[in-house]
Amino acid sequence: MIFPETYKVGAALSGSHDARHFNAGFVETYDGADNPEAWGRTSSIDLADRLAGKLLLIHGDMDDQVHPDQTLRLADRLIAAGKDFELLIVPGAEHTFIDHLAYVRTRCWDFLVRELLGTQPPAYRPAPIAIGPELLAELFA
């Protein structure tokens, strides 16, 4: 984390880590049109050497919203900086991990328990999220 006094642990799922290599229309909506300097200031990739604390990166290899290259480029920069992190690429998963949500939640839960509590996760797991038409409508509204 770039604010280690505030954040000791983090998990990034399907992260858009560098606006300069993302959907320009989306980036311009939030960071200003044709402003690569502003986009660069928000780049996790450019800040990778400042990582302190523990980080879990998760990305689906079938993500059609944020290309997995975003996470792999960050992982590459973290490795170059000698940073400790965990990486999970979920085969067949798209951006919201709909068919893999229980697994991804469990991996996040386990990571947070280990890193925040300093202990192995208990045998019980978070309750599964029932994915029905109402939840899908809410996710994609």
N, CA, C and O of each residue as an XYZ file, in Angstrom:
564
protein
N       0.833     -1.176      0.000
C       0.000      0.000      0.000
C       0.879      1.240      0.000
O       1.986      1.233      0.538
N       0.382      2.283     -0.598
C       1.197      3.496     -0.618
C       0.957      4.348      0.624
O       1.635      5.359      0.809
N       0.015      3.970      1.475
C      -0.201      4.632      2.755
C      -0.117      3.574      3.851
O      -1.136      3.233      4.451
N       1.099      3.037      4.129
C       1.225      1.911      5.054
C       0.798      2.229      6.480
O       0.487      1.317      7.247
N       0.777      3.496      6.844
C       0.311      3.838      8.180
C      -1.206      3.659      8.299
O      -1.740      3.572      9.405
N      -1.884      3.605      7.172
C      -3.336      3.423      7.150
C      -3.716      2.009      6.732
O      -4.575      1.389      7.357
N      -3.088      1.498      5.686
C      -3.429      0.196      5.130
C      -2.277     -0.769      5.329
O      -1.157     -0.502      4.894
N      -2.546     -1.894      5.986
C      -1.527     -2.908      6.203
C      -1.667     -4.070      5.227
O      -0.702     -4.784      4.954
N      -2.874     -4.250      4.707
C      -3.197     -5.374      3.844
C      -4.175     -4.895      2.781
O      -5.025     -4.045      3.047
N      -4.054     -5.442      1.574
C      -4.998     -5.083      0.528
C      -5.213     -6.224     -0.439
O      -4.361     -7.099     -0.592
N      -6.352     -6.204     -1.086
C      -6.666     -7.161     -2.144
C      -7.199     -6.362     -3.324
O      -8.070     -5.507     -3.166
N      -6.671     -6.649     -4.500
C      -7.111     -5.971     -5.717
C      -7.652     -7.020     -6.674
O      -6.921     -7.904     -7.121
N      -8.938     -6.914     -6.985
C      -9.595     -7.855     -7.877
C      -9.885     -7.167     -9.201
O     -10.502     -6.102     -9.226
N      -9.450     -7.757    -10.281
C      -9.703     -7.237    -11.636
C      -9.280     -5.779    -11.754
O      -9.989     -4.962    -12.343
N      -8.123     -5.461    -11.192
C      -7.700     -4.075    -11.089
C      -7.245     -3.438    -12.383
O      -6.518     -4.042    -13.172
N      -7.684     -2.212    -12.588
C      -7.163     -1.372    -13.660
C      -6.023     -0.575    -13.035
O      -6.251      0.471    -12.427
N      -4.813     -1.065    -13.183
C      -3.684     -0.525    -12.433
C      -2.938      0.598    -13.140
O      -2.082      1.245    -12.536
N      -3.244      0.836    -14.394
C      -2.554      1.906    -15.121
C      -3.507      2.507    -16.145
O      -3.769      1.909    -17.188
N      -4.018      3.683    -15.842
C      -5.018      4.338    -16.697
C      -4.500      4.591    -18.104
O      -5.283      4.686    -19.048
N      -3.182      4.700    -18.247
C      -2.624      4.969    -19.580
C      -2.819      3.789    -20.528
O      -2.657      3.926    -21.741
N      -3.165      2.639    -19.973
C      -3.370      1.434    -20.783
C      -4.761      0.865    -20.538
O      -4.938     -0.349    -20.438
N      -5.741      1.749    -20.443
C      -7.103      1.323    -20.175
C      -8.042      2.047    -21.126
O      -7.595      2.815    -21.978
N      -9.318      1.812    -20.988
C     -10.363      2.414    -21.813
C     -10.315      3.935    -21.669
O     -10.645      4.476    -20.614
N      -9.907      4.610    -22.725
C      -9.723      6.067    -22.666
C     -11.002      6.800    -22.280
O     -10.946      7.778    -21.536
N     -12.147      6.350    -22.767
C     -13.403      7.014    -22.419
C     -13.689      6.950    -20.936
O     -14.130      7.935    -20.343
N     -13.443      5.805    -20.333
C     -13.652      5.652    -18.896
C     -12.674      6.522    -18.117
O     -13.065      7.234    -17.192
N     -11.401      6.457    -18.497
C     -10.364      7.215    -17.801
C     -10.628      8.708    -17.901
O     -10.509      9.426    -16.908
N     -10.983      9.181    -19.080
C     -11.214     10.606    -19.259
C     -12.397     11.096    -18.438
O     -12.416     12.252    -18.015
N     -13.381     10.237    -18.209
C     -14.534     10.619    -17.396
C     -14.112     10.978    -15.980
O     -14.665     11.897    -15.376
N     -13.137     10.255    -15.454
C     -12.760     10.430    -14.049
C     -11.464     11.209    -13.851
O     -11.294     11.855    -12.817
N     -10.553     11.165    -14.811
C      -9.242     11.778    -14.622
C      -8.933     12.882    -15.614
O      -7.810     13.385    -15.652
N      -9.909     13.263    -16.414
C      -9.703     14.364    -17.346
C      -9.307     13.901    -18.733
O      -8.545     12.948    -18.898
N      -9.834     14.587    -19.718
C      -9.559     14.245    -21.114
C      -8.134     14.606    -21.485
O      -7.626     15.664    -21.115
N      -7.499     13.705    -22.224
C      -6.161     13.935    -22.764
C      -5.209     14.481    -21.705
O      -4.568     15.513    -21.900
N      -5.127     13.767    -20.577
C      -4.262     14.211    -19.493
C      -3.391     13.054    -19.004
O      -3.569     12.585    -17.879
N      -2.459     12.591    -19.827
C      -1.616     11.459    -19.451
C      -0.831     11.680    -18.162
O      -0.521     10.721    -17.455
N      -0.510     12.923    -17.854
C       0.208     13.198    -16.598
C      -0.651     12.826    -15.393
O      -0.160     12.211    -14.446
N      -1.920     13.193    -15.424
C      -2.831     12.818    -14.336
C      -3.023     11.312    -14.303
O      -3.079     10.716    -13.227
N      -3.124     10.700    -15.458
C      -3.301      9.250    -15.506
C      -2.091      8.553    -14.885
O      -2.236      7.557    -14.177
N      -0.920      9.073    -15.150
C       0.303      8.489    -14.605
C       0.377      8.583    -13.092
O       0.911      7.685    -12.441
N      -0.155      9.664    -12.523
C      -0.134      9.831    -11.062
C      -0.963      8.770    -10.347
O      -0.743      8.501     -9.167
N      -1.916      8.167    -11.059
C      -2.770      7.154    -10.436
C      -2.298      5.731    -10.754
O      -2.982      4.767    -10.409
N      -1.170      5.592    -11.390
C      -0.688      4.283    -11.823
C      -0.115      3.477    -10.668
O       0.895      3.860    -10.077
N      -0.757      2.365    -10.349
C      -0.205      1.442     -9.342
C       1.134      0.897     -9.820
O       2.014      0.608     -9.010
N       1.285      0.757    -11.109
C       2.518      0.214    -11.669
C       3.690      1.146    -11.368
O       4.774      0.687    -11.005
N       3.475      2.444    -11.518
C       4.545      3.404    -11.231
C       4.814      3.542     -9.734
O       5.868      4.040     -9.338
N       3.878      3.110     -8.909
C       4.039      3.207     -7.453
C       4.444      1.875     -6.815
O       4.555      1.783     -5.592
N       4.662      0.857     -7.629
C       4.902     -0.495     -7.105
C       6.075     -0.561     -6.137
O       6.031     -1.323     -5.171
N       7.117      0.217     -6.376
C       8.279      0.162     -5.497
C       7.998      0.733     -4.110
O       8.801      0.557     -3.194
N       6.869      1.412     -3.948
C       6.495      1.979     -2.647
C       5.611      1.041     -1.827
O       5.215      1.387     -0.714
N       5.299     -0.137     -2.361
C       4.425     -1.066     -1.657
C       5.005     -1.413     -0.292
O       6.172     -1.785     -0.172
N       4.177     -1.286      0.724
C       4.499     -1.739      2.077
C       3.266     -2.503      2.544
O       2.141     -2.103      2.244
N       3.458     -3.564      3.253
C       2.327     -4.372      3.669
C       2.129     -5.527      2.719
O       2.976     -5.806      1.871
N       1.022     -6.184      2.865
C       0.718     -7.389      2.091
C      -0.328     -7.076      1.038
O      -1.250     -6.297      1.275
N      -0.175     -7.694     -0.131
C      -1.083     -7.438     -1.245
C      -1.445     -8.746     -1.925
O      -0.578     -9.578     -2.195
N      -2.727     -8.921     -2.199
C      -3.236    -10.045     -2.969
C      -3.805     -9.493     -4.269
O      -4.682     -8.628     -4.246
N      -3.316     -9.983     -5.390
C      -3.822     -9.602     -6.707
C      -4.598    -10.781     -7.275
O      -4.097    -11.905     -7.292
N      -5.819    -10.533     -7.739
C      -6.645    -11.576     -8.350
C      -7.208    -11.033     -9.661
O      -7.697     -9.905     -9.727
N      -7.126    -11.863    -10.699
C      -7.673    -11.450    -11.991
C      -8.171    -12.686    -12.729
O      -7.543    -13.743    -12.670
N      -9.290    -12.557    -13.417
C      -9.805    -13.629    -14.257
C      -9.146    -13.578    -15.621
O      -8.946    -12.499    -16.178
N      -8.807    -14.740    -16.162
C      -8.115    -14.731    -17.452
C      -9.050    -14.466    -18.628
O      -8.590    -14.305    -19.758
N     -10.362    -14.419    -18.375
C     -11.324    -14.112    -19.433
C     -11.983    -12.738    -19.222
O     -13.060    -12.473    -19.755
N     -11.335    -11.883    -18.453
C     -11.880    -10.559    -18.149
C     -12.002     -9.745    -19.435
O     -11.011     -9.504    -20.125
N     -13.220     -9.328    -19.747
C     -13.436     -8.534    -20.956
C     -13.623     -7.043    -20.640
O     -13.927     -6.253    -21.533
N     -13.444     -6.666    -19.384
C     -13.536     -5.255    -18.999
C     -12.150     -4.656    -18.753
O     -11.829     -3.576    -19.250
N     -11.336     -5.375    -17.979
C      -9.967     -4.955    -17.684
C      -9.064     -6.122    -18.066
O      -9.138     -7.192    -17.463
N      -8.227     -5.918    -19.050
C      -7.383     -7.012    -19.531
C      -6.465     -7.498    -18.407
O      -5.929     -6.688    -17.650
N      -6.283     -8.823    -18.295
C      -5.392     -9.363    -17.258
C      -3.975     -8.798    -17.313
O      -3.250     -8.851    -16.320
N      -3.578     -8.260    -18.458
C      -2.269     -7.635    -18.576
C      -2.073     -6.530    -17.542
O      -0.948     -6.281    -17.108
N      -3.160     -5.865    -17.143
C      -3.048     -4.815    -16.120
C      -2.452     -5.392    -14.833
O      -1.543     -4.801    -14.249
N      -2.959     -6.535    -14.395
C      -2.469     -7.157    -13.170
C      -1.091     -7.771    -13.384
O      -0.237     -7.696    -12.500
N      -0.867     -8.373    -14.538
C       0.429     -8.996    -14.797
C       1.542     -7.958    -14.886
O       2.665     -8.213    -14.449
N       1.241     -6.799    -15.443
C       2.242     -5.724    -15.496
C       2.583     -5.234    -14.099
O       3.745     -4.954    -13.803
N       1.565     -5.126    -13.226
C       1.833     -4.733    -11.845
C       2.666     -5.801    -11.150
O       3.620     -5.475    -10.444
N       2.320     -7.067    -11.340
C       3.101     -8.151    -10.737
C       4.557     -8.092    -11.197
O       5.473     -8.272    -10.395
N       4.767     -7.841    -12.476
C       6.120     -7.740    -13.002
C       6.896     -6.624    -12.318
O       8.059     -6.803    -11.955
N       6.257     -5.479    -12.143
C       6.919     -4.343    -11.491
C       7.179     -4.628    -10.011
O       8.212     -4.229     -9.474
N       6.240     -5.321     -9.348
C       6.450     -5.689     -7.938
C       7.629     -6.651     -7.795
O       8.426     -6.532     -6.864
N       7.735     -7.599     -8.717
C       8.864     -8.535     -8.702
C      10.179     -7.778     -8.901
O      11.155     -8.020     -8.191
N      10.194     -6.868     -9.864
C      11.402     -6.083    -10.125
C      11.817     -5.266     -8.908
O      13.004     -5.020     -8.692
N      10.835     -4.847     -8.116
C      11.113     -4.048     -6.922
C      11.377     -4.928     -5.690
O      11.626     -4.415     -4.599
N      11.321     -6.251     -5.871
C      11.586     -7.159     -4.753
C      10.491     -7.166     -3.700
O      10.763     -7.418     -2.526
N       9.250     -6.889     -4.107
C       8.141     -6.823     -3.158
C       7.469     -8.183     -2.998
O       7.416     -8.982     -3.934
N       6.962     -8.426     -1.805
C       6.255     -9.666     -1.482
C       4.766     -9.452     -1.723
O       4.172     -8.521     -1.179
N       4.161    -10.318     -2.541
C       2.740    -10.221     -2.831
C       2.258    -11.595     -3.249
O       3.064    -12.488     -3.513
N       0.948    -11.767     -3.310
C       0.360    -13.005     -3.796
C      -0.425    -12.696     -5.068
O      -1.000    -11.618     -5.215
N      -0.436    -13.665     -5.985
C      -1.107    -13.493     -7.265
C      -1.952    -14.721     -7.552
O      -1.477    -15.851     -7.448
N      -3.199    -14.493     -7.911
C      -4.096    -15.575     -8.308
C      -4.735    -15.201     -9.638
O      -5.448    -14.202     -9.735
N      -4.475    -16.008    -10.660
C      -5.151    -15.877    -11.948
C      -6.210    -16.972    -11.974
O      -5.891    -18.149    -11.802
N      -7.469    -16.592    -12.189
C      -8.572    -17.545    -12.149
C      -8.950    -17.933    -13.578
O      -9.517    -17.124    -14.313
N      -8.636    -19.176    -13.974
C      -8.964    -19.617    -15.337
C     -10.471    -19.587    -15.592
O     -11.265    -20.031    -14.764
N     -10.840    -19.060    -16.744
C     -12.243    -19.034    -17.145
C     -13.084    -17.966    -16.471
O     -14.286    -17.891    -16.726
N     -12.497    -17.142    -15.622
C     -13.268    -16.123    -14.900
C     -13.295    -14.812    -15.674
O     -12.304    -14.386    -16.267
N     -14.483    -14.183    -15.645
C     -14.629    -12.866    -16.262
C     -14.476    -11.799    -15.185
O     -14.058    -12.103    -14.068
N     -14.803    -10.576    -15.505
C     -14.495     -9.432    -14.646
C     -15.083     -9.522    -13.242
O     -14.420     -9.151    -12.274
N     -16.300    -10.002    -13.120
C     -16.942    -10.039    -11.801
C     -16.895    -11.411    -11.146
O     -17.490    -11.601    -10.086
N     -16.205    -12.367    -11.747
C     -15.993    -13.699    -11.168
C     -17.300    -14.431    -10.871
O     -17.352    -15.215     -9.923
N     -18.342    -14.200    -11.641
C     -19.659    -14.736    -11.315
C     -19.634    -16.241    -11.078
O     -20.170    -16.706    -10.072
N     -19.035    -17.004    -11.961
C     -19.005    -18.460    -11.785
C     -17.941    -18.923    -10.805
O     -17.859    -20.112    -10.496
N     -17.130    -18.006    -10.316
C     -16.025    -18.354     -9.427
C     -16.072    -17.547     -8.126
O     -15.097    -17.513     -7.375
N     -17.200    -16.905     -7.868
C     -17.281    -15.976     -6.752
C     -16.999    -16.625     -5.403
O     -16.294    -16.037     -4.582
N     -17.523    -17.805     -5.153
C     -17.300    -18.463     -3.856
C     -15.812    -18.735     -3.649
O     -15.287    -18.532     -2.555
N     -15.140    -19.191     -4.691
C     -13.709    -19.487     -4.569
C     -12.907    -18.205     -4.319
O     -12.043    -18.172     -3.443
N     -13.191    -17.167     -5.078
C     -12.462    -15.909     -4.937
C     -12.715    -15.303     -3.557
O     -11.779    -14.820     -2.919
N     -13.953    -15.319     -3.090
C     -14.257    -14.808     -1.742
C     -13.494    -15.590     -0.677
O     -12.961    -15.007      0.266
N     -13.445    -16.908     -0.832
C     -12.732    -17.733      0.143
C     -11.246    -17.396      0.148
O     -10.635    -17.283      1.211
N     -10.664    -17.235     -1.038
C      -9.240    -16.885     -1.100
C      -8.972    -15.526     -0.465
O      -7.974    -15.360      0.235
N      -9.852    -14.548     -0.699
C      -9.702    -13.230     -0.071
C      -9.854    -13.339      1.443
O      -9.054    -12.780      2.193
N     -10.868    -14.051      1.887
C     -11.118    -14.256      3.317
C      -9.877    -14.860      3.971
O      -9.389    -14.348      4.978
N      -9.368    -15.952      3.396
C      -8.203    -16.625      3.962
C      -6.999    -15.690      4.029
O      -6.288    -15.658      5.033
N      -6.775    -14.939      2.971
C      -5.653    -13.994      2.925
C      -5.785    -12.941      4.022
O      -4.829    -12.667      4.747
N      -6.973    -12.353      4.139
C      -7.171    -11.309      5.140
C      -7.049    -11.846      6.559
O      -6.476    -11.180      7.422
N      -7.572    -13.030      6.814
C      -7.443    -13.630      8.151
C      -5.968    -13.868      8.467
O      -5.496    -13.509      9.546
N      -5.246    -14.467      7.533
C      -3.821    -14.741      7.758
C      -3.038    -13.458      8.015
O      -2.250    -13.384      8.957
N      -3.256    -12.455      7.179
C      -2.430    -11.252      7.240
C      -2.862    -10.259      8.317
O      -2.020     -9.572      8.894
N      -4.156    -10.176      8.591
C      -4.623     -9.227      9.607
C      -4.619     -9.817     11.017
O      -4.313     -9.120     11.984
N      -4.957    -11.100     11.131
C      -5.031    -11.731     12.450
C      -3.793    -12.543     12.786
O      -3.589    -12.914     13.942
N      -2.963    -12.823     11.787
C      -1.750    -13.583     12.028
C      -2.004    -15.031     12.399
O      -1.228    -15.631     13.143
N      -3.083    -15.594     11.886
C      -3.437    -16.969     12.208
C      -3.986    -17.654     10.961
O      -4.317    -17.000      9.973
N      -4.075    -18.966     11.022
C      -4.674    -19.701      9.912
C      -6.185    -19.489      9.929
O      -6.777    -19.390     11.004
N      -6.812    -19.417      8.774
C      -8.268    -19.218      8.727
C      -8.989    -20.384      9.402
O      -8.522    -21.522      9.351
N     -10.120    -20.099     10.030
C     -10.904    -21.171     10.645
C     -11.484    -22.093      9.580
O     -11.479    -21.775      8.390
N     -11.979    -23.229     10.024
C     -12.523    -24.220      9.088
C     -13.784    -23.719      8.389
O     -14.063    -24.117      7.257
N     -14.547    -22.852      9.051
C     -15.760    -22.349      8.408
C     -15.398    -21.287      7.384
O     -14.330    -20.679      7.456
N     -16.271    -21.075      6.459
C     -16.044    -20.129      5.373
C     -17.223    -19.172      5.267
O     -18.299    -19.462      5.789
N     -17.038    -18.051      4.608
C     -18.176    -17.151      4.391
C     -19.291    -17.897      3.655
O     -19.034    -18.764      2.819
N     -20.513    -17.545      3.979
C     -21.662    -18.175      3.323
C     -21.638    -17.842      1.836
O     -21.297    -16.723      1.452
N     -21.998    -18.809      1.003
C     -22.038    -18.534     -0.441
C     -23.055    -17.440     -0.761
O     -24.060    -17.279     -0.068
N     -22.774    -16.711     -1.804
C     -23.702    -15.688     -2.278
C     -24.549    -16.325     -3.378
O     -24.026    -16.795     -4.389
N     -25.838    -16.332     -3.167
C     -26.739    -16.880     -4.195
C     -26.809    -15.890     -5.353
O     -27.185    -14.732     -5.171
N     -26.449    -16.351     -6.524
C     -26.447    -15.469     -7.693
C     -27.691    -15.773     -8.514
O     -27.744    -16.749     -9.263
N     -28.683    -14.915     -8.355
C     -29.939    -15.062     -9.083
C     -30.161    -13.852     -9.965
O     -29.301    -12.976    -10.060
N     -31.310    -13.804    -10.610
C     -31.602    -12.700    -11.532
C     -31.548    -11.326    -10.868
O     -31.115    -10.353    -11.485
N     -31.989    -11.245     -9.606
C     -31.998     -9.946     -8.932
C     -30.576     -9.428     -8.713
O     -30.297     -8.254     -8.959
N     -29.680    -10.298     -8.251
C     -28.300     -9.883     -8.027
C     -27.626     -9.519     -9.346
O     -26.918     -8.515     -9.427
N     -27.841    -10.322    -10.368
C     -27.264    -10.019    -11.677
C     -27.762     -8.675    -12.200
O     -26.986     -7.901    -12.762
N     -29.041     -8.396    -12.020
C     -29.585     -7.121    -12.463
C     -28.931     -5.970    -11.706
O     -28.640     -4.926    -12.289
N     -28.702     -6.160    -10.418
C     -28.067     -5.122     -9.612
C     -26.600     -4.921    -10.028
O     -26.118     -3.791    -10.113
N     -25.909     -6.023    -10.281
C     -24.491     -5.932    -10.671
C     -24.315     -5.209    -11.998
O     -23.358     -4.457    -12.180
N     -25.237     -5.437    -12.921
C     -25.065     -4.908    -14.258
C     -26.024     -3.764    -14.578
O     -26.244     -3.454    -15.749
N     -26.584     -3.150    -13.578
C     -27.519     -2.037    -13.794
C     -26.781     -0.804    -14.257
O     -27.400      0.234    -14.490
